[in-house]
Amino acid sequence: MKVIPTKIPDVAILEPKVFYDERGFFFESYNRQNFTEIAGHVVNFVQDNHSRSKQNVLRGLHYQIQQPQGKLVRVIVGSIFDVAVDIRKSSPTFGQWVGCELSAENKHQIWIPPGFAHGFVVLSEFAEVLYKTTDYYAPQYERCILWNDPNLAIDWQFAGNPIVSAKDQAGKPFLEAEVFT
């Protein structure tokens, strides 16, 4: 697995070694030993999630203020632009974001450790996203930052009007959001 660094050192894009032949392809999408080396410590994934969304659906920016979740995200159908925002106040990259295209074609994954808000927009006709989390979903601790916050100035890499849930439309501006210390 090749690790592609991002401008936020704790977030990494992972490019698997894919083996193709006349039958199709094979790749190892997760190996605990290899991932421990990438993350720098043992990561215990406890939940797998699967979503399907149509083009221009924008989900995020989500996080849990308690029981924070690290996420290992990949796309099995279609393509998305995936974003991680550092909301750890003590971090030198606090308030910065990184984004990358994840697709069924490129087979890349992104590792987003706890302490980040996460979101994505669907670039293809539809997309199916799989992600592992390091803690369980806890709706009482879920928070949302506005996807279009001017202080974050995220370039979502798509043209058009996003389809955003009522919950996400009610997200907090970044400067008012509850963040990690």
N, C-alpha and C positions, 0 to 999 in steps of 0.2 A: 504494500500500500504506500503510495506516494503522498506526503504531506505538503500541501501548498499553504505557506504562511499568509496571514492577512495583516493589515495595518494594526489590528488589535491582537497582540501575541497570544492571548488565551483562546481565541477563536481560530479554528483550522478547517481548511477544506481538504477533504480526503479523496484521493483518486485511486480507485482499486485497480489491480492488475486483472484485466479481462482476457479470458481465453476464448477465442472464436474458432469454430470449425464449421463444416458443412451442416452440422446439426443445430447450430445456434451459438450460444455463449454460456460461459460459467464464470462466476467470480465470487470471492468470499466477501460478503458485505459486512461481517462483524467477526472479529476474533478477539476474545478478551485479553489474551497476552499481548497482542500487537497494539490493541487500543490502550492498554495500561502504559505502554511505552510512549504513545502519542500524547496521552493526557498527563503523564507524569505521576500518576497515582492510580490506584484501583478505583474504577468507576462501577458502581452497582446499578444496573438498569432494572427497574421494577415494573415498568408498564410500557406496552407498545400501543401506539395510536395510528389510525388510518383514516385519512379524510379524502373526499372527492369533491372537487369544486369546479365550477365552469369558468370560462374565460372572463378576466377582469375582476373576479372575486378577490378581495383583499381581506386577509385575516390578520388582525394584530393592531397594535403591538401588545402582546400578552406576556404576563409574568405572574408569579405567585410570591407575595411579599414574605410569607412564611411557607415552609416546605418548598423552597425554590427548586426548580427543575432544571437540570442540565438536559440538553436535547441533542440527539444524533439524528439528523434529518436527511431523508433521501426521497427521490421521486421515482415511481415505478411506471407511471403513464403520464405523458405530456411534459410540460416544463413550467417552472416557477422562477420568480426572482425572490430570493430568500434574504431576510435582513435580521441582523442582531445588533442591539443597541446596548452599550455598556451603561448600566444604571447603578454601579458600585461607586458611591461617592468618594471612597478612599483610593480609587483607581486613577492612574495617570491618564487613562483613556475614557474617563467618565464623560458621558454625553456624546461620545463618538459612535458611529455606526459603520458596519461593513455589510456588504451584500454580494451575492453571487447567483449565477444561474445554476439551478439544479434541474436536471432533466433525465428522462428515461434513456436518452441517447448518450449523454456524457457520463452517467452513472456516478457522478460526484456526490459526496455527502458533506454536510457541514456539522462540526462539533461546536455547540454553543453551551458553555458551562453555566452553572447556576450564577445568578447575578445579572442576567441579561434579559431585556425584553426581546420578544421574537415576533416576526410577522412575515407574511409572504403574499405575493400577488400572482395570479395564474396568467401566464403568457400564452399558452396554447388553448385550443378549443375547450379542453378540460384537463384536469390533472389529478392524479392520485398521489398523495404524500404519506409516507410512513415515517414515524419517528419514535425512537426509544426515549424514555424519560428516567431520570434518576430519583424521582420522588412521585408519589401518587397525586392525581388531580385533587385539588382541595378548593372547591368553588368559593368558600368563605374567605380565602386568601388571594383569590384571583384579582388582578388589577389590569388596567388597560391604559396605555398612553396613546393619544391621538396619532393616527398614522401619518397625518399631514402637518404635524407640528412644525411651525416655521423655525424654531430654535434648533431642531434636529436637521431640517432641510434634506430629508431623504430623497434621493433620486430613485424612484421606483422602477425605472427602466421600461415604462410602457406608456402608450398614448391612449387617451380615452378616459372615460369616467369609471372609477372603480365601483364595484358592488360591495357595499360595506354593511354589516349587520347593525341593528339599532344599538346593541351593546357596544360595538366598536365605535360607532358615531358618538357615543356618550363618553368616550375615553377622556382622560385628563390631559391638559397641556403638560409638556415635559417639566416645566419649572414648578408646577403644582403637584406633580406625581409623587407618590410615596416611593422612595428609593432605598437601596441598601446602604448601610454605613461603611 
